[in-house]
Amino acid sequence: MKRIGMLGLGRMGGNMARRLQLGGAKVVAWNRSFDVAKKLADESGLTAASSLEQMVELLGPSPRVVWLMLPAGNATQDAIDALLPLLNAGDVLVDGANANYKDSQQRATAISPTGVHFVDVGVSGGVWGLANGYAMMAGGPKEAFVHLDPFMKILAPAPDQGWMRCGPAGSGHFVKMVHNGIEYGMMQAFAEGFALMKGKQEFNLDLAGISEMWRHGSVVRSWLLDLTAEFLQKDQELSAISPLVADSGEGRWTAFEAIEQGVPAPVMSLALMMRFATQGSNDYPAKMLAMMRKGFGGHAVKEQ
């Protein structure tokens, strides 16, 4: 099996490097902190590189495959700028982290004159990907996949399942963006439904039992429901959990895309707004509402 370079060994990148190495690939890994790469090398048998130059050298002759799992924005762009002088025409440079598809299109255009193939891959699977494999949505030139396919087949749930070339550069991150927008809507629907059942106290509903029952034969069965049933089995009250939900950015990009296209996407957009509400962004509007209600109706306002 040919070698692959992996940059960025966080939760996602580290587990992907592990799965590649376990699957027979020869992984050469670089991380901003060499200690992280060295620890992973000692654990899994991959090769830790102390610099980008050493990593590229250890990958051997072209065509080489280098896969980035870095935060979107400057971190990814800085790594690309540092790597390009080290790569040759025919090499494959993959951005597998979350990125705006428009940035990926621009990067592909900028990189094209060098002869290096740029591929954007949206990756889904979370912390379970190491054991179960990753769903991967890729965009880029067809000729790049001759060299990339063997690694995709290891990372995927099965060699012929869970991954595809969606189209040209940018399409992989575009499909992943829409995927995450759908995910937001599904999560919000489950959360609202279970809140309604919890609120019907006269029935004393067993939410763990209901979620487990729904997993078998129900139209709404899904991996999200599997995860929900698992945590409700341990704790139905969730009293120790803060009601704050972060958003990674892809939900915002999906909402922007819906506006640009003029395509109605109320479920995904509203699910994003609900996340903003949990982050304190609804606090001031709520205070405004309370004061307006007091103004026209004389209703009492609860003070902190």
Secondary structure, DSSP 8 states (H G I E B T S, - for coil): --EEEEE--SHHHHHHHHHHHHTT-EEEEE-SSHHHHHHHHHHH--EE-SSHHHHHHHT-SSS-EEEE---TTHHHHHHHHHHGGG--TT-EEEE-S---HHHHHHHHHHHGGGT-EEEEEEEE-GGGHHHH--EEEEES-GGGHHHHHHHHHHHSSBTTBSEEEEESTTHHHHHHHHHHHHHHHHHHHHHHHHHHHHH-GGG---HHHHHHHHTTT-TT-SHHHHHHHHHHHH-SS-TTS-S-----SHHHHHHHHHHHHT---HHHHHHHHHHHIIIIITHHHHHHHHHHHHHHH-------
